[in-house]
Every structure is written in C-alpha cells, then in structure tokens.
Amino acid sequence: IMIMMMRMIIMRVIMMRIMMTRILILIMRMIIMRIMIMIMKMIIMRIMIMMMRIMKIMMKMIIMRVIMMRIMMKMILILILRIMIMRMNIMIMIIAMIPIMGIITMMMII
C-alpha cells in the first residue's frame, strides 16, 4: 500500500511538473506573441511615418513642378507678347514709313 501511495504521489508530482511546464510554455508563447505584435506595430508605424514623409516630399516636388510650369508658361507668354509687340512696332514703322516715302518720292518728282 505504501509503495502504491508513493507511486501515486510521484506520478502526481510528475503530472504537476508537466502541467506547470505546459502553463509556463503557454505564458511564454503569449508574451512572445505580444512582443512580436508590439514589434510589428512599431515597424508598421515606422513604415507609415516613412511613407508619409515620402508622400510629403513627393507633394512638395509636384507643387514645385506646378509652380515651375506656371513660371515657364508666364515666361513663354511674355516672350510671345514681346515678339508680337516687336512685330507690331515693325508694322507700325513700315506703315509710318509709307507716307514719308511717298512724300519723299513726290519731292523727288517735283
């Protein structure tokens, strides 16, 4: 009977140890999972922040490009206007010259 009792106690102790180890393993797994999730969140946050920065830079670049395009358009318009004015001036000069030339020719004939 004593031997049987001893065996039972030993078995129980072994079972308890196994249970304890299992519980510990489970707890460890939970902790590891939590840590992994935290790390993943951190990484995701970092990536998000990086993406936001990149997006901001991209937006700045696009805005800069639009501004540059507008400036270029204005410059081109000014150039076209200058050319137009120049042509107009030349035209006016020619138109003004015609009667003067006519008068000179008339003078010459006289």
Secondary structure as GFF3:
##gff-version 3
##sequence-region A 1 110
A	DSSP	alpha_helix	2	109	.	.	.	ID=ss1
###
